[in-house]
Amino acid sequence: MTQPLKSDKQFSLWPLGILGILISWFAYQAKTPRREDATCDASGPSKKIPAPLADTAPPPPKTAEPETTFRPDQTPWWRTFGEGIALLGGIGLLIVNIYQMNAAQSAANTAASALHIDQRAWLSAWMTNDPYKEEELMHLTVHIRNSGHTFAKNSTINRNVAIVSKGAEPRSDDWKNDLTVTAGLIPPGIGETWTHEIHSSEKLDKTLSDALKDGTKIIYVRGRIDFDDIFPDSHRHWVSFCFHSSSGTNWLTCNTGNDIDPY
């Protein structure tokens, strides 16, 4: 019986099996993405994004907040309004304080002025005369009294005399014996007086003596007293006087010429 022919080398299949396994493994690797590329953007370069923590609660949904108006420095309007109210209040308090300070200063000035007026020297004058004697100079006396509470300083008195007919007013050229004398310091007190004697410039003859006695001639005496008080920064004071007599004994106040400074 004839046996089949055998080749010298038998063909083996195991290399093909190994090749198929390798091709399958590379194909699998090509289809499966890497872990670090799982979260990458397909269109951009790969970036590593940390995996979210497990069991983390999702953030609450955002609610719409009311729109607030801000200044350029991001201060809300209600704060700006409050600052304005506070500023107006401060200005109002400042005005009230200034008014109160002015009122207090005015009250203090008024009190000081009242004290000055009450305590300063106040001078007044009146006239007396000796009986007229013919062929002698007329002897007239001005008395000055300080009815205030303090001394009068640097006192001076200016006086002159005029003799005119009854019913006539003295003219400027009728006044004679113009003289200013120094009285100096005049103390306060009703009982204290300063006297100044006035003598006529000519002797009293019988004609003038009779005219004065029967009232056809009238004698006028006018003058002014200037003085300082003891208060500092006080202005100089003055008092003017004018008297007339027809009988030579009773002296009356003139209608004009009697005045005093009020301060």
C-alpha positions in Angstrom: 0.0 0.0 0.0 1.2 3.3 -0.9 1.7 6.0 2.0 1.1 9.8 1.4 4.0 12.0 0.8 5.2 14.3 3.7 6.9 17.6 3.2 10.2 18.3 4.8 8.8 21.3 6.9 5.4 21.6 8.5 3.8 25.2 8.5 3.2 26.6 12.1 0.3 29.1 13.0 1.3 30.3 16.5 3.2 33.4 15.1 0.0 34.6 13.5 -1.8 34.2 16.8 0.7 36.4 18.6 0.5 39.0 15.8 -3.3 39.1 16.1 -3.1 39.6 19.9 -0.7 42.6 19.5 -2.8 44.2 16.8 -5.9 43.8 19.0 -4.1 45.4 22.0 -2.9 48.4 20.0 -6.3 48.9 18.5 -7.9 48.9 22.0 -5.3 51.4 23.3 -6.1 53.6 20.3 -9.8 53.7 21.0 -9.6 54.1 24.8 -8.7 57.8 25.8 -6.3 58.4 28.6 -7.6 59.4 32.0 -5.9 62.8 32.1 -7.5 63.6 28.7 -11.0 62.6 29.7 -12.0 66.2 30.6 -10.0 68.0 27.9 -11.6 70.2 25.4 -11.5 68.5 22.0 -10.6 71.8 20.2 -7.9 73.0 22.6 -4.8 71.8 24.3 -5.2 69.3 27.1 -5.7 70.8 30.6 -5.8 68.9 33.8 -9.0 69.6 35.7 -9.3 68.3 39.3 -11.9 65.8 39.8 -14.9 67.0 41.9 -14.9 66.1 45.6 -17.2 63.3 46.4 -20.4 64.1 48.3 -20.1 67.9 47.8 -23.5 69.8 47.9 -24.1 71.9 44.8 -24.1 75.7 45.4 -27.4 77.3 46.1 -29.0 79.1 43.2 -28.2 82.9 43.0 -31.1 85.1 43.8 -31.6 88.5 42.2 -30.4 91.3 44.5 -32.1 94.7 44.5 -30.3 97.3 42.4 -28.4 99.9 44.6 -27.3 103.3 43.4 -23.8 104.1 44.3 -21.7 107.3 44.3 -18.5 107.1 42.3 -16.7 105.9 45.5 -19.2 103.0 45.8 -21.1 104.6 48.7 -24.9 103.8 48.7 -27.4 106.5 48.4 -28.9 106.1 51.8 -25.5 106.7 53.4 -25.1 109.8 51.3 -28.5 111.1 52.4 -27.6 110.4 56.1 -24.3 112.3 55.7 -26.3 115.3 54.2 -28.7 115.3 57.1 -25.8 115.2 59.6 -24.1 118.1 57.8 -27.2 120.2 57.8 -27.6 119.4 61.5 -24.1 120.4 62.2 -24.5 123.7 60.4 -27.7 124.4 62.3 -26.0 123.8 65.6 -23.1 126.0 64.6 -25.5 128.9 63.7 -27.4 128.4 67.1 -24.1 128.5 69.0 -22.9 131.6 67.2 -26.3 133.3 67.9 -26.0 132.3 71.6 -22.5 133.6 71.8 -23.4 136.9 70.3 -26.4 137.2 72.6 -24.2 136.5 75.6 -21.6 139.0 74.5 -24.3 141.6 73.9 -25.8 141.0 77.3 -22.3 141.3 78.9 -21.7 144.6 77.0 -25.1 145.9 78.1 -24.4 145.0 81.7 -20.9 146.7 81.5 -22.4 149.8 80.0 -25.2 150.0 82.6 -22.6 149.6 85.4 -20.5 152.4 83.8 -23.5 154.8 83.5 -24.5 154.0 87.1 -21.1 154.4 88.7 -19.5 157.2 86.6 -19.2 160.8 87.6 -22.2 163.1 86.8 -21.6 166.9 87.1 -24.2 169.7 87.3 -24.0 173.4 87.9 -26.0 176.2 89.4 -25.5 179.9 90.1 -25.4 182.3 93.1 -24.2 185.8 93.5 -23.3 188.3 96.2 -25.5 191.5 96.5 -24.6 194.0 93.8 -22.5 196.9 95.0 -22.2 200.1 93.0 -18.8 201.0 91.7 -17.6 197.4 92.3 -17.2 194.4 90.0 -20.1 192.0 90.0 -19.3 188.9 92.0 -20.9 185.8 90.6 -20.3 182.2 91.6 -20.7 178.9 89.7 -21.2 175.8 91.8 -20.4 172.4 90.4 -21.6 169.2 92.1 -20.7 165.6 91.3 -23.8 163.5 91.9 -22.2 160.3 90.6 -20.5 157.5 92.5 -16.9 158.1 91.4 -14.4 160.9 90.9 -14.4 163.3 88.0 -10.8 163.9 86.7 -9.1 166.5 84.6 -12.1 168.8 84.9 -12.1 172.2 83.1 -14.8 174.9 83.0 -15.3 177.5 80.3 -17.7 180.3 80.9 -18.7 183.9 79.7 -21.2 186.6 80.7 -23.6 188.7 78.7 -25.8 191.6 79.8 -28.7 192.5 77.5 -32.0 194.4 77.5 -35.1 192.6 78.7 -36.8 190.5 76.0 -33.6 190.3 73.9 -31.5 187.2 73.3 -27.7 187.6 73.7 -25.8 187.9 70.4 -22.4 186.6 69.8 -20.7 189.9 70.5 -22.6 190.4 73.8 -20.7 187.6 75.5 -17.7 188.8 77.5 -15.3 187.5 80.1 -14.6 184.3 78.1 -12.3 182.2 80.3 -11.3 178.6 80.8 -10.2 177.4 84.2 -9.1 174.0 85.6 -11.1 172.4 88.3 -9.0 169.2 88.5 -10.4 166.4 90.6 -14.1 166.7 91.8 -15.1 164.1 94.4 -18.5 162.5 94.4 -21.2 163.4 97.0 -24.1 165.8 97.3 -22.4 167.8 100.0 -19.3 168.3 97.9 -19.2 171.3 95.5 -16.6 173.1 93.5 -17.1 176.8 93.1 -15.9 179.3 90.5 -16.1 183.0 90.9 -16.9 185.2 88.0 -16.2 188.9 88.0 -17.5 191.4 85.5 -15.0 193.2 83.3 -16.1 196.6 84.4 -17.4 198.2 87.5 -21.2 198.2 88.2 -22.3 201.8 87.9 -25.5 203.2 89.2 -27.3 203.1 85.8 -26.6 199.4 85.3 -27.3 198.6 88.9 -30.7 200.2 88.7 -31.4 198.5 85.4 -30.6 195.1 86.9 -32.7 195.8 89.9 -35.8 196.9 88.1 -35.5 194.2 85.4 -34.8 196.3 82.4 -31.5 194.6 82.0 -30.8 190.8 82.3 -27.5 189.1 83.0 -26.7 185.8 81.4 -24.0 183.3 82.4 -23.2 180.3 80.2 -20.5 177.7 80.2 -19.4 174.1 79.7 -17.6 171.6 81.9 -15.5 168.9 80.4 -14.1 166.0 82.5 -13.0 162.3 82.5 -14.3 159.5 84.7 -12.2 156.8 86.3 -13.2 154.0 83.9 -10.6 153.0 81.4 -11.3 153.4 77.7 -14.0 155.9 78.4 -14.5 159.0 76.3 -14.4 162.5 77.8 -17.7 163.8 79.2 -19.2 167.2 79.1 -22.1 169.2 80.5 -23.2 172.7 79.4 -25.2 175.2 81.4 -26.9 178.6 81.0 -28.6 180.8 83.6 -30.1 184.2 83.6 -31.3 186.7 86.3 -33.2 189.9 86.1 -33.2 190.8 89.7 -29.7 189.7 90.4 -30.8 187.2 93.1 -33.0 184.6 91.5 -31.2 182.6 88.7 -33.3 180.8 86.2 -32.4 178.2 83.6 -32.2 179.4 80.0 -34.4 177.9 77.3 -31.3 176.6 75.5 -27.7 175.9 76.4 -28.3 173.1 79.0 -27.2 169.7 77.8 -25.2 166.7 78.8 -23.5 163.8 77.0 -25.6 160.6 77.6 -22.8 158.1 78.0 
